[in-house]
Amino acid sequence: ITIQLRVQSESGIDLLNPNNEGYIPNESIKLMYGDKTYNVVDGWTIKYYNDTQTRAYSASFKGITKEKVRDKDDYYLEIGEWDALGNVPYTTMIIQWADGSQDEIGIKCDVDVRPVQRAYFLNGNKINAMSVPIGQIVIYK
């Protein structure tokens, strides 16, 4: 399970795109989760598995990455990964921005019910509940 964060201006401009006015660089974004602080890294720098993997994939939390939508000039932040086969109790983390502001991101997953229930939260407010692997949250800066 991962969380996708889109970061946009009030007028809908993608602020993670380095070609756009108001661009927010990776180094000015931090994720605080548990007792750790994670810096944003480009997604291609983290290899989730190698091409010769012969065993089942095991999810592990890797922090926060910046990803580019294939064949588009759109970017998003991805937080995770949590094991999709297990419950995730209500869990929160903090995104800290360069201007000192913060946003609280939350996730909850219950796999004991069908369909599987996932809920995503921004600053304590429930965004949606979905039975799909990726939750999308839009943050306006």
Buried (B, 14 or more C-beta within 10 A) or exposed (E): BBBBBBBBEEEEBBBBBEEBEEBBEBEEBBBBBEEEEBEBBEBEEEEEEEEEEEEEEEBEBBBBBBBBEEEEEEBBBBBBBBBBEEBBEEBBBEBBBEEEEEBBBBBBBEBEEEEBBBBBBBEEEEBEEBEEEBBBBEBEB
